[in-house]
Amino acid sequence: MKQFEYQILSYPMDKKTSLITMQEDLNARGQDGWEVVSVSTSEFAHIGHTAFLKRETRLVDERDA
């Protein structure tokens, strides 16, 4: 059975380059195996975005332990 870990990231849109910064950060996390599951507008992040990510974790088989 697959198992996942999750991250929730907030990106306030308070600078002109905020979308570029968000894209660069998500691309870097993608190289570490993270996948964006959803993005929503976040009122409590100063009208920014909240990104929800997941990545598969390696399930330790009892035979490997």
PyMOL Python script that loads the backbone (N, CA, C, O; Angstrom):
from pymol import cmd

cmd.read_pdbstr("""\
ATOM      1  N   MET A   1       0.834  -1.173   0.000  1.00  0.00           N
ATOM      2  CA  MET A   1       0.000   0.000   0.000  1.00  0.00           C
ATOM      3  C   MET A   1       0.889   1.249   0.000  1.00  0.00           C
ATOM      4  O   MET A   1       1.868   1.322   0.743  1.00  0.00           O
ATOM      5  N   LYS A   2       0.550   2.199  -0.813  1.00  0.00           N
ATOM      6  CA  LYS A   2       1.314   3.445  -0.879  1.00  0.00           C
ATOM      7  C   LYS A   2       0.997   4.307   0.332  1.00  0.00           C
ATOM      8  O   LYS A   2      -0.130   4.320   0.828  1.00  0.00           O
ATOM      9  N   GLN A   3       2.013   5.029   0.801  1.00  0.00           N
ATOM     10  CA  GLN A   3       1.827   6.006   1.863  1.00  0.00           C
ATOM     11  C   GLN A   3       2.399   7.329   1.394  1.00  0.00           C
ATOM     12  O   GLN A   3       3.361   7.372   0.627  1.00  0.00           O
ATOM     13  N   PHE A   4       1.788   8.415   1.871  1.00  0.00           N
ATOM     14  CA  PHE A   4       2.188   9.753   1.444  1.00  0.00           C
ATOM     15  C   PHE A   4       2.434  10.636   2.653  1.00  0.00           C
ATOM     16  O   PHE A   4       1.892  10.410   3.735  1.00  0.00           O
ATOM     17  N   GLU A   5       3.272  11.655   2.441  1.00  0.00           N
ATOM     18  CA  GLU A   5       3.399  12.743   3.397  1.00  0.00           C
ATOM     19  C   GLU A   5       2.933  14.009   2.685  1.00  0.00           C
ATOM     20  O   GLU A   5       2.938  14.077   1.456  1.00  0.00           O
ATOM     21  N   TYR A   6       2.536  14.997   3.458  1.00  0.00           N
ATOM     22  CA  TYR A   6       1.909  16.186   2.898  1.00  0.00           C
ATOM     23  C   TYR A   6       2.554  17.456   3.426  1.00  0.00           C
ATOM     24  O   TYR A   6       3.099  17.483   4.529  1.00  0.00           O
ATOM     25  N   GLN A   7       2.481  18.519   2.611  1.00  0.00           N
ATOM     26  CA  GLN A   7       2.911  19.860   3.011  1.00  0.00           C
ATOM     27  C   GLN A   7       1.828  20.847   2.601  1.00  0.00           C
ATOM     28  O   GLN A   7       1.169  20.671   1.576  1.00  0.00           O
ATOM     29  N   ILE A   8       1.651  21.885   3.411  1.00  0.00           N
ATOM     30  CA  ILE A   8       0.756  22.993   3.075  1.00  0.00           C
ATOM     31  C   ILE A   8       1.605  24.252   3.131  1.00  0.00           C
ATOM     32  O   ILE A   8       2.194  24.571   4.164  1.00  0.00           O
ATOM     33  N   LEU A   9       1.664  24.966   2.008  1.00  0.00           N
ATOM     34  CA  LEU A   9       2.515  26.154   1.888  1.00  0.00           C
ATOM     35  C   LEU A   9       1.675  27.376   1.561  1.00  0.00           C
ATOM     36  O   LEU A   9       0.757  27.298   0.744  1.00  0.00           O
ATOM     37  N   SER A  10       1.979  28.505   2.191  1.00  0.00           N
ATOM     38  CA  SER A  10       1.291  29.769   1.900  1.00  0.00           C
ATOM     39  C   SER A  10       2.237  30.705   1.166  1.00  0.00           C
ATOM     40  O   SER A  10       3.413  30.821   1.509  1.00  0.00           O
ATOM     41  N   TYR A  11       1.707  31.360   0.165  1.00  0.00           N
ATOM     42  CA  TYR A  11       2.469  32.321  -0.637  1.00  0.00           C
ATOM     43  C   TYR A  11       1.702  33.641  -0.678  1.00  0.00           C
ATOM     44  O   TYR A  11       0.810  33.802  -1.511  1.00  0.00           O
ATOM     45  N   PRO A  12       2.031  34.589   0.203  1.00  0.00           N
ATOM     46  CA  PRO A  12       1.376  35.901   0.146  1.00  0.00           C
ATOM     47  C   PRO A  12       1.763  36.616  -1.143  1.00  0.00           C
ATOM     48  O   PRO A  12       2.920  36.564  -1.560  1.00  0.00           O
ATOM     49  N   MET A  13       0.817  37.273  -1.762  1.00  0.00           N
ATOM     50  CA  MET A  13       1.078  37.998  -3.009  1.00  0.00           C
ATOM     51  C   MET A  13       1.258  39.474  -2.687  1.00  0.00           C
ATOM     52  O   MET A  13       0.395  40.302  -2.978  1.00  0.00           O
ATOM     53  N   ASP A  14       2.399  39.784  -2.080  1.00  0.00           N
ATOM     54  CA  ASP A  14       2.656  41.158  -1.665  1.00  0.00           C
ATOM     55  C   ASP A  14       3.782  41.823  -2.449  1.00  0.00           C
ATOM     56  O   ASP A  14       4.121  42.977  -2.189  1.00  0.00           O
ATOM     57  N   LYS A  15       4.357  41.113  -3.395  1.00  0.00           N
ATOM     58  CA  LYS A  15       5.425  41.665  -4.226  1.00  0.00           C
ATOM     59  C   LYS A  15       5.114  41.380  -5.692  1.00  0.00           C
ATOM     60  O   LYS A  15       4.369  40.452  -6.007  1.00  0.00           O
ATOM     61  N   LYS A  16       5.677  42.167  -6.565  1.00  0.00           N
ATOM     62  CA  LYS A  16       5.463  41.981  -7.993  1.00  0.00           C
ATOM     63  C   LYS A  16       5.976  40.629  -8.474  1.00  0.00           C
ATOM     64  O   LYS A  16       5.415  40.047  -9.403  1.00  0.00           O
ATOM     65  N   THR A  17       7.023  40.133  -7.858  1.00  0.00           N
ATOM     66  CA  THR A  17       7.640  38.882  -8.303  1.00  0.00           C
ATOM     67  C   THR A  17       7.121  37.660  -7.534  1.00  0.00           C
ATOM     68  O   THR A  17       7.715  36.586  -7.630  1.00  0.00           O
ATOM     69  N   SER A  18       6.044  37.799  -6.786  1.00  0.00           N
ATOM     70  CA  SER A  18       5.574  36.705  -5.946  1.00  0.00           C
ATOM     71  C   SER A  18       5.218  35.452  -6.736  1.00  0.00           C
ATOM     72  O   SER A  18       5.521  34.349  -6.281  1.00  0.00           O
ATOM     73  N   LEU A  19       4.588  35.575  -7.896  1.00  0.00           N
ATOM     74  CA  LEU A  19       4.237  34.397  -8.692  1.00  0.00           C
ATOM     75  C   LEU A  19       5.481  33.683  -9.205  1.00  0.00           C
ATOM     76  O   LEU A  19       5.518  32.453  -9.262  1.00  0.00           O
ATOM     77  N   ILE A  20       6.489  34.447  -9.574  1.00  0.00           N
ATOM     78  CA  ILE A  20       7.745  33.850 -10.026  1.00  0.00           C
ATOM     79  C   ILE A  20       8.413  33.114  -8.862  1.00  0.00           C
ATOM     80  O   ILE A  20       8.922  32.007  -9.034  1.00  0.00           O
ATOM     81  N   THR A  21       8.408  33.730  -7.681  1.00  0.00           N
ATOM     82  CA  THR A  21       8.979  33.098  -6.489  1.00  0.00           C
ATOM     83  C   THR A  21       8.234  31.817  -6.156  1.00  0.00           C
ATOM     84  O   THR A  21       8.855  30.805  -5.831  1.00  0.00           O
ATOM     85  N   MET A  22       6.908  31.851  -6.234  1.00  0.00           N
ATOM     86  CA  MET A  22       6.093  30.666  -5.971  1.00  0.00           C
ATOM     87  C   MET A  22       6.430  29.556  -6.963  1.00  0.00           C
ATOM     88  O   MET A  22       6.596  28.403  -6.565  1.00  0.00           O
ATOM     89  N   GLN A  23       6.532  29.886  -8.227  1.00  0.00           N
ATOM     90  CA  GLN A  23       6.848  28.906  -9.261  1.00  0.00           C
ATOM     91  C   GLN A  23       8.227  28.289  -9.029  1.00  0.00           C
ATOM     92  O   GLN A  23       8.386  27.072  -9.124  1.00  0.00           O
ATOM     93  N   GLU A  24       9.212  29.114  -8.727  1.00  0.00           N
ATOM     94  CA  GLU A  24      10.563  28.605  -8.477  1.00  0.00           C
ATOM     95  C   GLU A  24      10.583  27.680  -7.264  1.00  0.00           C
ATOM     96  O   GLU A  24      11.238  26.638  -7.292  1.00  0.00           O
ATOM     97  N   ASP A  25       9.874  28.048  -6.205  1.00  0.00           N
ATOM     98  CA  ASP A  25       9.832  27.224  -5.000  1.00  0.00           C
ATOM     99  C   ASP A  25       9.149  25.883  -5.280  1.00  0.00           C
ATOM    100  O   ASP A  25       9.643  24.837  -4.858  1.00  0.00           O
ATOM    101  N   LEU A  26       8.018  25.909  -5.987  1.00  0.00           N
ATOM    102  CA  LEU A  26       7.316  24.664  -6.292  1.00  0.00           C
ATOM    103  C   LEU A  26       8.132  23.774  -7.230  1.00  0.00           C
ATOM    104  O   LEU A  26       8.111  22.551  -7.089  1.00  0.00           O
ATOM    105  N   ASN A  27       8.846  24.365  -8.179  1.00  0.00           N
ATOM    106  CA  ASN A  27       9.720  23.573  -9.058  1.00  0.00           C
ATOM    107  C   ASN A  27      10.844  22.903  -8.268  1.00  0.00           C
ATOM    108  O   ASN A  27      11.182  21.747  -8.524  1.00  0.00           O
ATOM    109  N   ALA A  28      11.421  23.630  -7.306  1.00  0.00           N
ATOM    110  CA  ALA A  28      12.484  23.050  -6.478  1.00  0.00           C
ATOM    111  C   ALA A  28      11.937  21.892  -5.642  1.00  0.00           C
ATOM    112  O   ALA A  28      12.597  20.862  -5.503  1.00  0.00           O
ATOM    113  N   ARG A  29      10.748  22.054  -5.092  1.00  0.00           N
ATOM    114  CA  ARG A  29      10.139  20.984  -4.305  1.00  0.00           C
ATOM    115  C   ARG A  29       9.787  19.791  -5.202  1.00  0.00           C
ATOM    116  O   ARG A  29       9.869  18.642  -4.767  1.00  0.00           O
ATOM    117  N   GLY A  30       9.399  20.061  -6.441  1.00  0.00           N
ATOM    118  CA  GLY A  30       9.110  18.985  -7.386  1.00  0.00           C
ATOM    119  C   GLY A  30      10.330  18.125  -7.652  1.00  0.00           C
ATOM    120  O   GLY A  30      10.210  16.915  -7.843  1.00  0.00           O
ATOM    121  N   GLN A  31      11.496  18.737  -7.666  1.00  0.00           N
ATOM    122  CA  GLN A  31      12.722  17.970  -7.862  1.00  0.00           C
ATOM    123  C   GLN A  31      13.029  17.077  -6.664  1.00  0.00           C
ATOM    124  O   GLN A  31      13.794  16.119  -6.772  1.00  0.00           O
ATOM    125  N   ASP A  32      12.423  17.402  -5.518  1.00  0.00           N
ATOM    126  CA  ASP A  32      12.569  16.574  -4.315  1.00  0.00           C
ATOM    127  C   ASP A  32      11.443  15.554  -4.190  1.00  0.00           C
ATOM    128  O   ASP A  32      11.316  14.892  -3.160  1.00  0.00           O
ATOM    129  N   GLY A  33      10.625  15.424  -5.232  1.00  0.00           N
ATOM    130  CA  GLY A  33       9.574  14.423  -5.237  1.00  0.00           C
ATOM    131  C   GLY A  33       8.198  14.908  -4.834  1.00  0.00           C
ATOM    132  O   GLY A  33       7.250  14.123  -4.812  1.00  0.00           O
ATOM    133  N   TRP A  34       8.067  16.196  -4.513  1.00  0.00           N
ATOM    134  CA  TRP A  34       6.767  16.738  -4.122  1.00  0.00           C
ATOM    135  C   TRP A  34       5.911  17.011  -5.349  1.00  0.00           C
ATOM    136  O   TRP A  34       6.423  17.437  -6.384  1.00  0.00           O
ATOM    137  N   GLU A  35       4.618  16.768  -5.238  1.00  0.00           N
ATOM    138  CA  GLU A  35       3.648  16.998  -6.314  1.00  0.00           C
ATOM    139  C   GLU A  35       2.557  17.926  -5.794  1.00  0.00           C
ATOM    140  O   GLU A  35       2.007  17.700  -4.716  1.00  0.00           O
ATOM    141  N   VAL A  36       2.244  18.970  -6.560  1.00  0.00           N
ATOM    142  CA  VAL A  36       1.155  19.872  -6.181  1.00  0.00           C
ATOM    143  C   VAL A  36      -0.163  19.155  -6.431  1.00  0.00           C
ATOM    144  O   VAL A  36      -0.430  18.675  -7.533  1.00  0.00           O
ATOM    145  N   VAL A  37      -0.983  19.093  -5.385  1.00  0.00           N
ATOM    146  CA  VAL A  37      -2.286  18.445  -5.477  1.00  0.00           C
ATOM    147  C   VAL A  37      -3.363  19.484  -5.751  1.00  0.00           C
ATOM    148  O   VAL A  37      -4.305  19.232  -6.502  1.00  0.00           O
ATOM    149  N   SER A  38      -3.216  20.668  -5.128  1.00  0.00           N
ATOM    150  CA  SER A  38      -4.227  21.714  -5.273  1.00  0.00           C
ATOM    151  C   SER A  38      -3.617  23.056  -4.895  1.00  0.00           C
ATOM    152  O   SER A  38      -2.663  23.121  -4.121  1.00  0.00           O
ATOM    153  N   VAL A  39      -4.176  24.125  -5.449  1.00  0.00           N
ATOM    154  CA  VAL A  39      -3.808  25.493  -5.080  1.00  0.00           C
ATOM    155  C   VAL A  39      -5.105  26.262  -4.899  1.00  0.00           C
ATOM    156  O   VAL A  39      -6.020  26.155  -5.716  1.00  0.00           O
ATOM    157  N   SER A  40      -5.179  27.043  -3.816  1.00  0.00           N
ATOM    158  CA  SER A  40      -6.375  27.847  -3.588  1.00  0.00           C
ATOM    159  C   SER A  40      -5.980  29.261  -3.203  1.00  0.00           C
ATOM    160  O   SER A  40      -4.873  29.500  -2.719  1.00  0.00           O
ATOM    161  N   THR A  41      -6.896  30.194  -3.422  1.00  0.00           N
ATOM    162  CA  THR A  41      -6.696  31.561  -2.976  1.00  0.00           C
ATOM    163  C   THR A  41      -6.911  31.590  -1.474  1.00  0.00           C
ATOM    164  O   THR A  41      -7.857  30.992  -0.961  1.00  0.00           O
ATOM    165  N   SER A  42      -6.039  32.282  -0.779  1.00  0.00           N
ATOM    166  CA  SER A  42      -6.071  32.262   0.676  1.00  0.00           C
ATOM    167  C   SER A  42      -6.304  33.661   1.224  1.00  0.00           C
ATOM    168  O   SER A  42      -5.450  34.538   1.097  1.00  0.00           O
ATOM    169  N   GLU A  43      -7.444  33.860   1.822  1.00  0.00           N
ATOM    170  CA  GLU A  43      -7.756  35.155   2.434  1.00  0.00           C
ATOM    171  C   GLU A  43      -6.831  35.446   3.614  1.00  0.00           C
ATOM    172  O   GLU A  43      -6.449  36.598   3.823  1.00  0.00           O
ATOM    173  N   PHE A  44      -6.464  34.422   4.388  1.00  0.00           N
ATOM    174  CA  PHE A  44      -5.644  34.646   5.571  1.00  0.00           C
ATOM    175  C   PHE A  44      -4.160  34.671   5.260  1.00  0.00           C
ATOM    176  O   PHE A  44      -3.351  34.732   6.185  1.00  0.00           O
ATOM    177  N   ALA A  45      -3.777  34.627   4.007  1.00  0.00           N
ATOM    178  CA  ALA A  45      -2.364  34.791   3.625  1.00  0.00           C
ATOM    179  C   ALA A  45      -2.207  36.101   2.865  1.00  0.00           C
ATOM    180  O   ALA A  45      -1.422  36.200   1.922  1.00  0.00           O
ATOM    181  N   HIS A  46      -2.968  37.103   3.294  1.00  0.00           N
ATOM    182  CA  HIS A  46      -2.922  38.432   2.677  1.00  0.00           C
ATOM    183  C   HIS A  46      -3.252  38.366   1.182  1.00  0.00           C
ATOM    184  O   HIS A  46      -2.519  38.895   0.347  1.00  0.00           O
ATOM    185  N   ILE A  47      -4.356  37.713   0.867  1.00  0.00           N
ATOM    186  CA  ILE A  47      -4.799  37.526  -0.516  1.00  0.00           C
ATOM    187  C   ILE A  47      -3.681  36.900  -1.338  1.00  0.00           C
ATOM    188  O   ILE A  47      -3.227  37.464  -2.333  1.00  0.00           O
ATOM    189  N   GLY A  48      -3.261  35.758  -0.914  1.00  0.00           N
ATOM    190  CA  GLY A  48      -2.225  35.018  -1.615  1.00  0.00           C
ATOM    191  C   GLY A  48      -2.750  33.661  -2.026  1.00  0.00           C
ATOM    192  O   GLY A  48      -3.943  33.490  -2.275  1.00  0.00           O
ATOM    193  N   HIS A  49      -1.858  32.708  -2.094  1.00  0.00           N
ATOM    194  CA  HIS A  49      -2.217  31.359  -2.506  1.00  0.00           C
ATOM    195  C   HIS A  49      -1.713  30.358  -1.476  1.00  0.00           C
ATOM    196  O   HIS A  49      -0.675  30.558  -0.845  1.00  0.00           O
ATOM    197  N   THR A  50      -2.460  29.292  -1.323  1.00  0.00           N
ATOM    198  CA  THR A  50      -2.044  28.170  -0.495  1.00  0.00           C
ATOM    199  C   THR A  50      -1.912  26.969  -1.414  1.00  0.00           C
ATOM    200  O   THR A  50      -2.832  26.649  -2.167  1.00  0.00           O
ATOM    201  N   ALA A  51      -0.760  26.301  -1.351  1.00  0.00           N
ATOM    202  CA  ALA A  51      -0.506  25.127  -2.181  1.00  0.00           C
ATOM    203  C   ALA A  51      -0.462  23.890  -1.286  1.00  0.00           C
ATOM    204  O   ALA A  51       0.132  23.902  -0.208  1.00  0.00           O
ATOM    205  N   PHE A  52      -1.097  22.839  -1.755  1.00  0.00           N
ATOM    206  CA  PHE A  52      -1.134  21.567  -1.044  1.00  0.00           C
ATOM    207  C   PHE A  52      -0.310  20.569  -1.852  1.00  0.00           C
ATOM    208  O   PHE A  52      -0.583  20.340  -3.031  1.00  0.00           O
ATOM    209  N   LEU A  53       0.699  19.978  -1.213  1.00  0.00           N
ATOM    210  CA  LEU A  53       1.616  19.066  -1.890  1.00  0.00           C
ATOM    211  C   LEU A  53       1.614  17.704  -1.211  1.00  0.00           C
ATOM    212  O   LEU A  53       1.283  17.578  -0.032  1.00  0.00           O
ATOM    213  N   LYS A  54       1.992  16.684  -1.982  1.00  0.00           N
ATOM    214  CA  LYS A  54       2.170  15.352  -1.412  1.00  0.00           C
ATOM    215  C   LYS A  54       3.351  14.690  -2.097  1.00  0.00           C
ATOM    216  O   LYS A  54       3.722  15.041  -3.217  1.00  0.00           O
ATOM    217  N   ARG A  55       3.934  13.722  -1.397  1.00  0.00           N
ATOM    218  CA  ARG A  55       4.943  12.872  -2.017  1.00  0.00           C
ATOM    219  C   ARG A  55       4.870  11.504  -1.355  1.00  0.00           C
ATOM    220  O   ARG A  55       4.546  11.361  -0.176  1.00  0.00           O
ATOM    221  N   GLU A  56       5.179  10.529  -2.155  1.00  0.00           N
ATOM    222  CA  GLU A  56       5.126   9.158  -1.681  1.00  0.00           C
ATOM    223  C   GLU A  56       6.299   8.893  -0.740  1.00  0.00           C
ATOM    224  O   GLU A  56       7.429   9.308  -1.000  1.00  0.00           O
ATOM    225  N   THR A  57       6.017   8.209   0.334  1.00  0.00           N
ATOM    226  CA  THR A  57       7.069   7.797   1.251  1.00  0.00           C
ATOM    227  C   THR A  57       7.327   6.321   1.032  1.00  0.00           C
ATOM    228  O   THR A  57       6.437   5.575   0.625  1.00  0.00           O
ATOM    229  N   ARG A  58       8.537   5.913   1.302  1.00  0.00           N
ATOM    230  CA  ARG A  58       8.898   4.513   1.120  1.00  0.00           C
ATOM    231  C   ARG A  58       8.353   3.719   2.287  1.00  0.00           C
ATOM    232  O   ARG A  58       8.696   3.978   3.441  1.00  0.00           O
ATOM    233  N   LEU A  59       7.515   2.766   1.991  1.00  0.00           N
ATOM    234  CA  LEU A  59       6.966   1.891   3.008  1.00  0.00           C
ATOM    235  C   LEU A  59       8.012   0.852   3.366  1.00  0.00           C
ATOM    236  O   LEU A  59       8.470   0.111   2.496  1.00  0.00           O
ATOM    237  N   VAL A  60       8.393   0.787   4.626  1.00  0.00           N
ATOM    238  CA  VAL A  60       9.409  -0.166   5.068  1.00  0.00           C
ATOM    239  C   VAL A  60       8.747  -1.536   5.220  1.00  0.00           C
ATOM    240  O   VAL A  60       7.834  -1.728   6.022  1.00  0.00           O
ATOM    241  N   ASP A  61       9.235  -2.460   4.432  1.00  0.00           N
ATOM    242  CA  ASP A  61       8.742  -3.836   4.491  1.00  0.00           C
ATOM    243  C   ASP A  61       9.402  -4.524   5.681  1.00  0.00           C
ATOM    244  O   ASP A  61      10.598  -4.352   5.912  1.00  0.00           O
ATOM    245  N   GLU A  62       8.640  -5.290   6.428  1.00  0.00           N
ATOM    246  CA  GLU A  62       9.203  -5.970   7.598  1.00  0.00           C
ATOM    247  C   GLU A  62      10.379  -6.854   7.219  1.00  0.00           C
ATOM    248  O   GLU A  62      11.271  -7.073   8.039  1.00  0.00           O
ATOM    249  N   ARG A  63      10.399  -7.364   6.001  1.00  0.00           N
ATOM    250  CA  ARG A  63      11.518  -8.197   5.557  1.00  0.00           C
ATOM    251  C   ARG A  63      12.788  -7.400   5.382  1.00  0.00           C
ATOM    252  O   ARG A  63      13.887  -7.949   5.469  1.00  0.00           O
ATOM    253  N   ASP A  64      12.645  -6.054   5.127  1.00  0.00           N
ATOM    254  CA  ASP A  64      13.810  -5.187   4.948  1.00  0.00           C
ATOM    255  C   ASP A  64      14.403  -4.749   6.291  1.00  0.00           C
ATOM    256  O   ASP A  64      15.567  -4.356   6.359  1.00  0.00           O
ATOM    257  N   ALA A  65      13.604  -4.818   7.353  1.00  0.00           N
ATOM    258  CA  ALA A  65      14.039  -4.299   8.663  1.00  0.00           C
ATOM    259  C   ALA A  65      14.994  -5.249   9.360  1.00  0.00           C
ATOM    260  O   ALA A  65      15.451  -4.963  10.467  1.00  0.00           O
TER     261      ALA A  65
END
""", "prot")
cmd.dss("prot")
cmd.show_as("cartoon", "prot")
cmd.util.cbc("prot")
cmd.orient("prot")
